[in-house]
Amino acid sequence: MSVDNYDFIFVGGGIVGLATAYKLQLKFPNRSIAILEKEIDIGKHQTGRNSGVIHSGIYYKPGSYKAKNCRNGRDQLVDFAKKNKIKHDICGKLIVATLSEEIPILESIYQRGIENKTEGICYLNSDEIKNKEPFIEGIKAIWVPVAGIINYVDVGNKLVDMITVLNPKSKLITQCQYLNSKLQNDENIVSTSLGAFTANQLIFCGGLFADRIAEKNGVKLDIQIVGFRGDYYELTTRSKHKIRNLVYPVPDVNFPFLGVHFTRMIDGSVECGPNAVFSFKREGYKNTSFNLKDTLQALTFMGTWKLFSRNWRKGIDEYKRAFSKQLFVKALQKMMPSMTINDVQPSRAGVRAQALDYKGYLVDDFKIIEHEGNIHVLNAPSPAATSCLAIADEIVKKII
């Protein structure tokens, strides 16, 4: 039986895996790399179903991997986009307080931004908010000029092109499902739906299935991936002029997501959302999607129930909104009171891969481990896409 041999094999062709493969190819241009992607093309899941935002890093705990890699990654990403003529726009964003009780939270976000050296941030009053976004109502906001928008699938495709230019022996192999791997005579034998491959080292970037892939590789985990679906609406053609750039609410400190917001996409459309609801299928993009294995694994994990117990009221509200356009619009009206139900239409959905610990707390930071000489990216939540090139640098440091 013929077996394809590579120096490195990546399992998963999402934005983090592709960025890491690119950085690794730059460092070792003569080494061959295979990227195994189970779909027909890249960007079918988190990479192509995120909001397309280039994040500023303002929210994240100072000193965390998220904070350090977001700023570094943002700078690298923008530079990469400029050099490779990838369409992007550093348009800036507003974080808007609409109630007086939100002001202390807004001010704590601003302080984090200062500690994280987020360039150019400043406060805006209600009139200055109107100058930036005429249809948005707020009493105080933070203006974040370094935030922007990009299409991460375009970035991923360019990374693939550059990898194969650096070394024509390297390739993206699509419709290739990873099954398992074993170490034999200091060589990794990888079984897939397209047959066997061998490599000196494996790098696992499994996204929504990172935990299951790690367990197949013998990793003892203290976390589990739980999926949270985010549904989007978009402004209709006649209404999309109502948003110029990016507009976010002040997040609920008791809920681990940023809340529904407005995002002007790189193609000129304006998305509204996402909500955040427990997903009964890890790659389920409809509110009726269901997979028995995914559901049982999530609901037999103690951490899931502990998370639910702390956030059940908010969780119920999110679920109601998932099935009600009227409630979704009501949430958006908090920042845009003039919005009507006719201003929006249903759009797409995505599922976030979020690691939970046994106490039911979200693993807030990136989590990358080594096991038997291989690398596992176990948790790469937002802003992983923005940070992809910086995360890649961290992973490459670990690679032998």
Beta strands, then each sheet from edge to edge (+ up, - down):
strand 1: 4-11
strand 2: 33-36
strand 3: 53-54
strand 4: 88-89
strand 5: 93-97
strand 6: 122-125
strand 7: 140-144
strand 8: 148-150
strand 9: 171-173
strand 10: 178-184
strand 11: 187-192
strand 12: 195-204
strand 13: 223-235
strand 14: 246-249
strand 15: 261-264
strand 16: 270-273
strand 17: 277-278
strand 18: 344-357
strand 19: 367-371
strand 20: 374-379
sheet 1: 9+ 2+ 1+ 12+ 11- 10+
sheet 2: 9+ 2+ 1+ 12+ 20+ 19-
sheet 3: 3+ 8- 4+
sheet 4: 6+ 7- 5+ 14+ 15- 16+ 13- 17+
sheet 5: 6+ 7- 5+ 14+ 15- 16+ 13- 18+
end
